[in-house]
Amino acid sequence: STLLPEVDFVADQNVICANEVIQLTDLTDYCPNSWTWEFNPNNVIYLLGTNQNSQNPSVMLSQNGPYTVTLTAGNSNGTSTEIKQAFIMTGGYPLPFDDDFEEGFAPQ
């Protein structure tokens, strides 16, 4: 009854081309009932009827480069925040990009 939310989230993709759709999924524990998403840079378009206060928003990011994503979730005891630096890379990896192919030739 005194636990603050333990905030966590994932994205269905972390490296994309500009203007691709990303689905964010909230994994917060301890009965969250409010959510606030923030992006840096703030070039984000919410899609499919979602907004910055949706639990699981769909977004499109229009600027190439790394995006830091912040989720603040609240429950009846207060709020907690999780910040993931350079969580989504739009426009691909910066060059040079190296891969040793030890895990196969998955579509990268």
Summary of the structure (lengths in Angstrom):
residues: 108
radius of gyration: 15.6
end to end distance: 44.5
largest distance: 49.9
contacts: 267
relative contact order: 0.28
helix: 0%
strand: 48%
